Amino acid sequence: MGSKHNKKRFFCVKYNIKPDKKFDEFVELSKKKIGPGKMQEYTVILDLLNEKVLKCELPGIPLYERDNIPYEKVISYYRKFYKEAINHFLSS
């Protein structure tokens, strides 16, 4: 990818809830712009370079708290499971 993608690093998560109330978690690391389609598709979107939560609509989190969730809290949770992938992605 060209140099314009060097300033973009997004961590995106989509959850699919199954009938048995369990869920599948799909993660994407993207260097491309997050447009309206991806904003609707994903449940969690983090801007890894600017350290911002762009979207966090997880079940159990009240609407009034969703806009105020600290980036550090969200990224620390996902780093437990995806630390290697995130570090490799940021260094590439």
Backbone torsions as a table, in degrees:
resi	resn	phi	psi	omega
1	MET	NA	154.1	-178.1
2	GLY	-73.9	177.1	-175.7
3	SER	-67.9	-19.9	-179.9
4	LYS	-64.8	-21.2	179.5
5	HIS	-87.2	-6.1	179.8
6	ASN	-67.6	-20.2	-177.3
7	LYS	-101.3	11.1	-178.8
8	LYS	-127.0	124.8	177.0
9	ARG	-147.9	112.0	-177.8
10	PHE	-123.2	142.0	175.8
11	PHE	-112.2	116.9	-174.3
12	CYS	-121.4	137.1	-179.4
13	VAL	-130.6	136.0	176.2
14	LYS	-125.4	133.5	177.7
15	TYR	-111.7	131.8	172.8
16	ASN	-111.8	116.6	-179.8
17	ILE	-84.4	127.4	179.8
18	LYS	-91.4	163.0	-179.1
19	PRO	-56.6	-28.6	-179.6
20	ASP	-84.5	13.5	178.3
21	LYS	72.2	4.7	171.8
22	LYS	-86.8	170.5	-177.9
23	PHE	-140.4	157.3	171.5
24	ASP	-105.1	139.5	-179.2
25	GLU	-113.8	122.0	177.8
26	PHE	-113.3	127.1	-176.6
27	VAL	-117.3	138.4	175.7
28	GLU	-132.2	135.5	171.8
29	LEU	-107.0	121.5	-171.5
30	SER	-127.5	141.0	174.0
31	LYS	-102.7	0.2	-177.8
32	LYS	-95.9	158.1	180.0
33	LYS	-56.2	141.5	176.6
34	ILE	-93.3	106.0	-179.3
35	GLY	-93.6	-175.2	-177.8
36	PRO	-61.2	-33.8	179.6
37	GLY	-63.9	-47.1	178.7
38	LYS	-69.9	-32.6	177.9
39	MET	-62.6	-34.5	177.9
40	GLN	-79.0	-36.9	-173.9
41	GLU	-69.3	-39.2	-173.2
42	TYR	-95.9	152.0	179.3
43	THR	-89.0	-37.5	-179.7
44	VAL	-128.9	131.2	175.0
45	ILE	-135.3	122.6	178.7
46	LEU	-116.7	135.6	171.7
47	ASP	-90.1	105.1	-173.9
48	LEU	-71.3	-29.6	-178.8
49	LEU	-80.0	-42.3	-179.6
50	ASN	-90.2	-1.1	178.9
51	GLU	50.8	59.7	179.8
52	LYS	-130.5	146.8	171.4
53	VAL	-90.3	113.3	179.4
54	LEU	-85.9	-31.8	179.1
55	LYS	-157.1	138.3	175.9
56	CYS	-152.7	91.6	-177.7
57	GLU	-115.9	67.4	-179.2
58	LEU	-90.3	143.2	176.1
59	PRO	-60.2	143.2	178.9
60	GLY	91.5	-9.6	177.4
61	ILE	-103.0	117.4	-178.6
62	PRO	-59.7	150.4	-178.5
63	LEU	-54.4	-41.4	-176.4
64	TYR	-68.1	-18.6	179.5
65	GLU	-93.8	-18.1	-173.6
66	ARG	-60.3	-35.6	-178.1
67	ASP	-81.1	-9.4	-175.4
68	ASN	-116.5	16.7	179.7
69	ILE	-75.6	125.2	-179.1
70	PRO	-66.9	138.2	178.1
71	TYR	-54.3	-43.1	-176.3
72	GLU	-59.6	-37.2	-179.7
73	LYS	-67.9	-43.5	-177.6
74	VAL	-70.7	-47.7	-177.3
75	ILE	-67.1	-33.1	179.1
76	SER	-65.7	-35.0	176.8
77	TYR	-64.0	-50.0	-176.4
78	TYR	-72.1	-27.6	177.1
79	ARG	-64.5	-25.3	176.7
80	LYS	-58.8	-33.3	-174.1
81	PHE	-107.1	-28.4	-171.9
82	TYR	-125.3	25.7	-175.1
83	LYS	-56.2	-50.0	-178.6
84	GLU	-60.7	-45.5	-178.5
85	ALA	-64.0	-42.8	-179.5
86	ILE	-65.0	-46.1	179.9
87	ASN	-62.8	-42.3	178.2
88	HIS	-63.7	-42.4	-179.9
89	PHE	-63.3	-42.5	-179.8
90	LEU	-68.9	-28.4	-178.4
91	SER	-87.7	-10.3	-177.7
92	SER	-86.5	NA	NA
